[in-house]
Amino acid sequence: MRSQRIAWWHQALRAIALLNLALWALAAMAVVRAHPLLHRASDAGRYLQLLLSAGYVAGCAFRSFLPVIDIPRLVLVDSRLSRVSIGRSVATVAELCFAAQWVLMLNELADSSGNRFAQAVSAAIVPLIVLAEGCSWYAVLTTRQRPHATENSLWGLSAALVVAAMLPFGPQRFASLYPQVVAGGTLYVAFIFVYDVPMYWSRWRSDLAQGRRYLSIADGWTDLRTRWSVSYRWEDWKNEIPWMTLYFTFGVWSSIWLVHASSAALH
């Protein structure tokens, strides 16, 4: 059964992906105009922020055109590019780029202020996200839901640490970053622990009650490279739509915003 709501949602995701690419291009032009030559270390930081943002924006655009629900291997487009192995690989690179953007921002703030807690948080973020990506791959390969709960908990913890690292600066310092990071980060942490983690935990408990048998890592690798099913059923996608929509909108916008905001804060 083809749900018209799913078709509209997919169309909206694709339109937003094109908008996001255009917004990134505008950000790139602004960086080039403001920093035409790499005279200072901060100039290199702006270009690195821009490059990392490009990785995240492009990865999210790819996944907006080819949405996938990893564990049941459900897709909206019947294409080899929709394979879970490809989508998960794209997501991994994109999410590491996004995490690196926050590390770069915190490092620059810490260096300019001597804040040791911010330095410690910046050193912890990438290892936490690498661990989260490992949990995600394990969940996708074995079809276990509980590692997804762990993955999202690690993302929530990382965001909470970023917010905590910003608090000592106060709203007067780094005003172009402070309110948005604190407010946006707090909302993100709340969403993760109120919606995402309970969703995956509930799915794990349901699988446990039904006696679901999981795949080995080897069998899972073969399965995710070779099996996908096209579904436009509302029942299949309704729980994925909230987080995917927020991920491909506010998540991407925060990546592009970070290019400008960190530059303004450290100018």
C-alpha positions as CSV (number, residue, x, y, z in Angstrom):
1,M,0.0,0.0,0.0
2,R,1.4,3.4,-1.0
3,S,0.8,6.1,1.6
4,Q,0.4,9.6,0.1
5,R,1.6,11.0,3.3
6,I,4.9,9.2,2.9
7,A,5.2,10.3,-0.7
8,W,4.7,14.0,0.4
9,W,7.2,13.6,3.2
10,H,9.8,12.1,0.8
11,Q,9.2,15.0,-1.6
12,A,9.7,17.5,1.2
13,L,12.9,15.8,2.3
14,R,14.3,16.1,-1.2
15,A,13.3,19.8,-1.5
16,I,14.9,20.5,1.9
17,A,18.1,18.7,0.8
18,L,18.4,21.0,-2.2
19,L,17.8,24.0,0.0
20,N,20.5,22.9,2.4
21,L,23.0,22.5,-0.4
22,A,22.2,26.0,-1.5
23,L,22.6,27.3,2.0
24,W,26.0,25.6,2.3
25,A,27.0,27.2,-1.0
26,L,26.1,30.6,0.4
27,A,28.1,29.9,3.6
28,A,31.1,28.9,1.4
29,M,30.9,32.2,-0.5
30,A,30.7,34.1,2.8
31,V,33.8,32.3,4.1
32,V,35.8,33.0,1.0
33,R,34.9,36.7,1.0
34,A,35.7,37.1,4.7
35,H,38.9,35.0,4.6
36,P,40.3,35.1,1.0
37,L,43.8,34.3,2.2
38,L,45.0,32.1,5.0
39,H,46.8,34.8,7.0
40,R,45.9,33.5,10.4
41,A,45.3,30.2,12.1
42,S,41.7,31.2,12.6
43,D,41.3,31.5,8.8
44,A,42.3,27.8,8.5
45,G,39.8,27.0,11.2
46,R,37.0,28.6,9.2
47,Y,37.8,26.6,6.1
48,L,38.1,23.4,8.1
49,Q,34.6,24.1,9.6
50,L,33.3,24.7,6.1
51,L,34.8,21.4,4.8
52,L,33.5,19.4,7.7
53,S,30.1,21.0,7.2
54,A,30.2,20.0,3.6
55,G,30.7,16.4,4.6
56,Y,27.6,16.5,6.9
57,V,25.4,18.4,4.5
58,A,26.2,16.2,1.5
59,G,25.7,13.0,3.6
60,C,22.3,14.2,4.8
61,A,21.3,15.2,1.3
62,F,22.2,11.7,0.1
63,R,20.1,10.1,2.8
64,S,17.2,12.5,2.2
65,F,17.0,11.3,-1.4
66,L,17.4,7.7,-0.3
67,P,15.8,7.2,3.1
68,V,16.5,3.8,4.8
69,I,15.3,2.1,8.0
70,D,18.3,0.1,8.7
71,I,17.3,-2.9,10.7
72,P,14.3,-4.1,8.7
73,R,16.1,-3.0,5.5
74,L,13.2,-0.8,4.3
75,V,13.8,1.9,1.6
76,L,11.7,4.3,-0.4
77,V,13.7,4.0,-3.6
78,D,14.4,0.7,-5.2
79,S,18.1,1.2,-6.0
80,R,21.4,-0.4,-5.2
81,L,22.4,3.0,-3.8
82,S,19.7,2.4,-1.2
83,R,21.6,-0.5,0.3
84,V,22.0,-0.3,4.0
85,S,25.7,-0.8,3.8
86,I,26.0,2.3,1.6
87,G,23.6,4.4,3.7
88,R,25.2,3.4,7.0
89,S,28.7,4.2,5.6
90,V,27.6,7.7,4.4
91,A,26.0,8.3,7.8
92,T,29.1,7.3,9.6
93,V,31.3,9.7,7.7
94,A,28.8,12.5,7.9
95,E,28.3,12.1,11.6
96,L,32.0,12.1,12.3
97,C,32.3,15.3,10.4
98,F,29.5,16.9,12.4
99,A,31.1,15.8,15.7
100,A,34.5,17.2,14.5
101,Q,32.8,20.5,13.9
102,W,31.8,20.7,17.6
103,V,35.3,19.6,18.6
104,L,36.9,22.3,16.5
105,M,34.5,25.0,18.0
106,L,35.2,23.9,21.6
107,N,39.0,23.7,21.0
108,E,39.0,27.3,19.6
109,L,36.9,28.6,22.5
110,A,39.0,26.8,25.0
111,D,42.3,28.1,23.5
112,S,41.0,31.6,23.5
113,S,39.8,31.4,27.1
114,G,42.0,28.8,28.8
115,N,39.0,26.9,29.9
116,R,40.3,23.4,30.8
117,F,36.9,21.8,31.1
118,A,36.0,22.8,27.5
119,Q,39.4,21.3,26.5
120,A,38.6,18.1,28.2
121,V,35.1,17.9,26.6
122,S,36.6,18.6,23.2
123,A,39.0,15.7,23.7
124,A,36.2,13.3,24.7
125,I,33.6,14.0,22.0
126,V,35.2,12.1,19.1
127,P,35.9,9.0,21.1
128,L,32.3,9.0,22.3
129,I,30.9,9.4,18.8
130,V,33.3,6.7,17.4
131,L,31.9,4.4,20.1
132,A,28.4,5.5,19.1
133,E,29.1,4.7,15.5
134,G,30.4,1.3,16.5
135,C,27.2,0.6,18.4
136,S,25.2,1.7,15.4
137,W,27.0,-0.7,13.1
138,Y,26.6,-3.6,15.5
139,A,22.9,-2.9,15.7
140,V,22.5,-2.8,12.0
141,L,24.6,-5.9,11.4
142,T,23.0,-8.1,14.0
143,T,19.5,-6.5,13.9
144,R,19.6,-5.9,17.6
145,Q,17.7,-2.7,18.8
146,R,19.5,-2.2,22.2
147,P,22.8,-1.0,20.7
148,H,20.8,1.7,18.9
149,A,19.6,2.8,22.4
150,T,23.2,2.9,23.5
151,E,24.3,4.8,20.4
152,N,21.7,7.5,20.9
153,S,22.5,7.7,24.6
154,L,26.1,8.5,23.7
155,W,25.0,11.2,21.3
156,G,22.8,12.6,24.1
157,L,25.7,12.5,26.5
158,S,28.0,14.2,24.1
159,A,25.5,17.0,23.5
160,A,25.1,17.4,27.3
161,L,28.8,17.7,27.7
162,V,29.0,20.4,25.0
163,V,26.3,22.4,26.8
164,A,28.0,22.0,30.1
165,A,31.3,23.2,28.5
166,M,29.6,26.3,27.3
167,L,27.9,27.2,30.6
168,P,31.1,28.6,32.4
169,F,31.5,31.2,29.6
170,G,28.2,32.9,30.4
171,P,25.9,34.7,27.9
172,Q,28.1,37.8,27.7
173,R,31.1,36.0,26.2
174,F,30.8,34.4,22.8
175,A,27.3,35.8,22.5
176,S,26.9,34.5,18.9
177,L,27.3,30.9,20.2
178,Y,26.2,30.7,23.8
179,P,22.4,31.0,23.7
180,Q,22.0,28.9,20.6
181,V,24.3,26.1,21.8
182,V,22.8,26.0,25.3
183,A,19.2,26.2,24.2
184,G,19.5,24.0,21.1
185,G,21.7,21.5,22.9
186,T,19.3,21.2,25.8
187,L,16.4,20.6,23.5
188,Y,18.4,18.0,21.6
189,V,19.3,16.1,24.8
190,A,15.7,16.2,25.8
191,F,14.5,14.8,22.5
192,I,17.2,12.0,22.6
193,F,16.2,10.8,26.1
194,V,12.5,11.4,25.8
195,Y,11.9,10.1,22.3
196,D,14.8,8.3,20.7
197,V,16.2,6.1,23.4
198,P,12.8,5.0,24.7
199,M,11.7,4.1,21.1
200,Y,14.7,1.8,20.6
201,W,14.4,0.4,24.1
202,S,10.7,-0.4,23.5
203,R,11.6,-2.2,20.2
204,W,14.3,-4.2,22.0
205,R,11.8,-5.3,24.7
206,S,9.3,-6.2,22.0
207,D,11.9,-8.3,20.1
208,L,12.8,-10.0,23.4
209,A,9.1,-10.9,24.1
210,Q,8.7,-12.4,20.7
211,G,11.9,-14.4,20.9
212,R,13.5,-12.8,17.9
213,R,16.7,-14.5,16.7
214,Y,19.5,-12.1,15.7
215,L,22.1,-12.3,12.9
216,S,25.8,-12.9,13.4
217,I,28.0,-10.1,12.2
218,A,29.1,-12.1,9.1
219,D,25.5,-13.0,8.2
220,G,24.5,-9.4,8.9
221,W,27.1,-8.0,6.5
222,T,25.8,-10.2,3.7
223,D,22.2,-9.4,4.6
224,L,22.6,-5.6,4.6
225,R,24.5,-5.6,1.3
226,T,22.0,-7.8,-0.5
227,R,18.5,-7.3,0.9
228,W,16.2,-4.3,0.8
229,S,12.5,-3.9,0.5
230,V,10.6,-0.9,-0.8
231,S,7.8,0.3,1.5
232,Y,5.6,3.3,1.4
233,R,3.4,2.1,4.2
234,W,2.7,4.7,6.9
235,E,2.9,2.0,9.6
236,D,6.5,1.3,8.6
237,W,7.7,4.9,8.6
238,K,5.6,6.8,11.1
239,N,8.1,6.3,14.0
240,E,11.1,7.3,11.9
241,I,9.6,10.5,10.5
242,P,10.0,12.7,13.6
243,W,13.7,12.1,14.1
244,M,14.6,11.9,10.4
245,T,12.8,15.2,9.7
246,L,14.6,16.9,12.6
247,Y,17.9,15.3,11.6
248,F,17.8,16.5,8.0
249,T,16.6,20.0,8.9
250,F,17.7,21.4,12.2
251,G,20.7,19.1,12.3
252,V,22.0,20.3,8.9
253,W,21.1,23.9,9.7
254,S,23.1,23.8,12.9
255,S,26.1,22.5,10.9
256,I,25.9,25.4,8.5
257,W,25.2,27.9,11.3
258,L,28.3,26.7,13.2
259,V,30.5,27.9,10.3
260,H,29.2,31.4,10.7
261,A,28.8,31.5,14.5
262,S,32.2,30.2,15.4
263,S,33.8,32.7,13.0
264,A,31.8,35.6,14.6
265,A,32.6,34.5,18.1
266,L,36.3,34.3,17.5
267,H,36.7,37.3,15.2
